[in-house]
């Protein structure tokens, strides 16, 4: 197996482990530069990203690599291209790298995220059609387009597909996660370059912002986005927003932003049906030239019912094992891959994260937007801890995803909250009674 294919499989699994906002910010645009002596050299766009990955993600990346290649390996992050780009005479050529792809190698999720290879079904047909229409001709009358749905159902895929389609028509397009928008705004304020920041985003033809639930509790970012939307709308250009939460659950963003979203086109993506999941599995397997029997397709479609990302992850895993170990894709291999990707035997549908948040909010007499905000009010602490535990154990969300959903918190906070909730379940009868009511509510779906 080529190093490029290995790194592609690693990115697939990391995208499942991390929140989409974090993956987009730190790893989406990474590039495999070289591979030698069991060291993957990965290029990133800035020293800031390099330092963050070296300090916070290196162990996770290396652990994922070991799980795929089956032996100890290391990763090294470098800034690429460097300020003094390497010329043809000194170009790096190392074993196990495909020469023709190294100059412009792009192993990011944008490599496969086009509208042409987006597998549509009844659950996402309108969202796909609206995205396709924008990529063909901007539609300011239905701007902003707001796409919402649970984690891993294809929102980022659609945004990336819109970007690619608009890029080919010569439009000026900016696509970024809400977290990156906020970080860039903060940096602009600190450096006194606010006018440059505003000009960059207000003058573009198409603005695509993913994971806008991250803006909850961030008043300055929301205000800046509202002004940006107004400027783009006045120029008859296009805005597309995506979120894991519905507009109702995003009421904490304020009436100004929500009313502008309501004036556009609001579209939901739901969990794919069994038949749609089978289509996704066949499509993904075909892109890897992987032969799947109908038994394997049916097993995977029934076992992994929570989101599309899980389906893609298991195909990445099966492809890596087939190429590295020469193992055929049997039903046994499919079961092992499913357990490896999901962390448990997937036998029943995962609950919607939004439904869990709403059920907890109702039981504790708070609002979903309060649970998802940055507020540290004491009345929110306990229900938020229960929500985090249920998102982990019932919906199968990663700690990073949980933190992103509930106020943009990091994975350590999510882990601590889950532990606190477990302690309360074993020691507090009142808390346990409320948890039972929440579980009854979510099981009615």
Secondary structure, DSSP 8 states (H G I E B T S, - for coil): --HHHHHHHHHHHHHHHS-HHHHHHHTTT-EEEEEETTEEEEEES-HHHHHHIIIIIHHHHHHHHHHHHSS--EEEEEESS-SS---GGG----TT--HHHHTT---SGGGT--STT----TTTHHHHHHHHHHHHS--GGG-SEEEE-STTSSHHHHHHHHHHHHHHTT--EEEEEHHHHHHHHHHHHHHT-HHHHHHHHHS-SEEEEE-GGGGTT-HHHHHHHHHHHHHHHHTT-EEEEEESS-TTTTGGG-HHHHHHHHTSEEEE-----HHHHHHHHHHHHHHTT----HHHHHHHHHH--S-HHHHHHHHHHHHHHHHHH-----HHHHHHHHHHHHSS---S----HHHHHHHHHHHTT--HHHHTSS---HHHHHHHHHHHHHHHHTS---HHHHHHHTTS--HHHHHHHHHHHHHHHHH-HHHHHHHHHHHHHHHT-
